[in-house]
Amino acid sequence: MTDPATGYRVLARKYRPQTFAEVIGQDAMVRTLSNAIAESRIAQAFILTGVRGIGKTTTARIIARALNCIGADGSGGPTISPCGQCVHCRSIAEDRHVDVIEMDAASRTSVDDIRDLTEGVRYRPVSARYKVYIIDEVHMLSKSAFNALLKTLEEPPPDVKFVFATTEVHKVPVTVLSRCQRFSLRRISIEQLIAHYREIAAKEAVEITPAALALIARAADGSVRDGLSLLDQAIALSRGRIEEAAVRDMLGIADRGLVFDLFEAVVKGDAKSALAQMQSLYQGGADPLMVLQDMLELTHFVTRLKLAPEAGSGDALEEGDRDRAHPLAEALSMPVLTRAWQMLMKGIEEVRNAPVPGQAAEMALIRLAYVADLPVPAELVRALTDTGTAFSGAPNAPSPPLGERVGVRGQTAVSAETSSPAFGLTPSSTLSRGA
């Protein structure tokens, strides 16, 4: 986007790829298209799928340029490397080519819109080699609109190509998918995003720390555009040098070490400390939902370490967590970790729907701390069986008293549990339980 007063363009547009060589992380698609163009085996329709901000519309425009490029001297043919200088390359890049028609299916969903489009298919291109129709968010078309498109899509004129883009390919009818050559654009890896954003920051003469880059790449979740928007925001926030703390404040992310402290307090059953730390994070600007999501991610990482001790090695984001996560992986059992995962998932859902998210997050932490020294079901059954209070095998054995049968923080099951806490860590006595 260009500001008429300053001439500024947001990074997502300024650094939009113009050729396939500039597209990152989509090697299979680039190789397929390169071979198809080189051998003149160009399909009549393509469908590009993937998450938002992964480059679907950008790729569609590159395809249009590749098919219509005539080279700097005006005598070239379809090429995988558009020159960017000929009249077609320039006009397509500026979204003003009469033979490249873009349509947003999210706002034009009716059958009449598609009929208007198919009416234009009958006419030859005005100046380009191919008339290219780019339909974004194609899954939003109505059933009647898809039906109106089918016949044209199956047998279009030789000088017409269709390129569809969608984030929800499962909503596109199979009859349409079968008529298209499909490319599934992959999420970009964190390492590739870090390298890409580092290069852009250098071009913008902005200094950014590796930790801040890693945070932005992680928050991008595989989407190049989302990460560029965050980098744009971070540049405006920091004015010259981007530090990790500034990015954390911007994203509402808690410091990783503080998340470890909170997780350890919870698994020790220290509810008072956990609530105090949560309050401190909240006052520091951390989003309660993000805190629980960080704890969920940490639970997943600890579980991976328990099953595969080499997990996270070589990962720029996880390498620093390994030393502190290893003791937790050794101390916590698999049933306990899966229970923590389930309770955090439930807590995240409650925080999303709660009128006061901070309170819902605190209640989730209290529940986690409360079960810290509770036995897992298998240990409870084993303890009851060993003491003869359950599964005795005697058909007429009298039932034990209610308190002994349930084992409410008392004699039978818990005596064994207190000597070997469920979380493998020393429970805190600061939270009164039972009653």
Helices and strands as residue ranges (DSSP letters): H 11-14, G 20-22, H 27-38, E 45-49, H 56-68, H 87-93, E 100-104, H 111-121, E 131-136, G 138-140, H 143-154, E 160-166, G 169-171, H 174-177, E 181-184, H 190-203, E 207-208, H 210-220, H 224-238, E 241-242, H 244-251, H 256-267, H 271-283, H 288-307, G 319-321, H 322-331, H 334-353, H 357-370, H 377-386, H 402-406, H 411-419
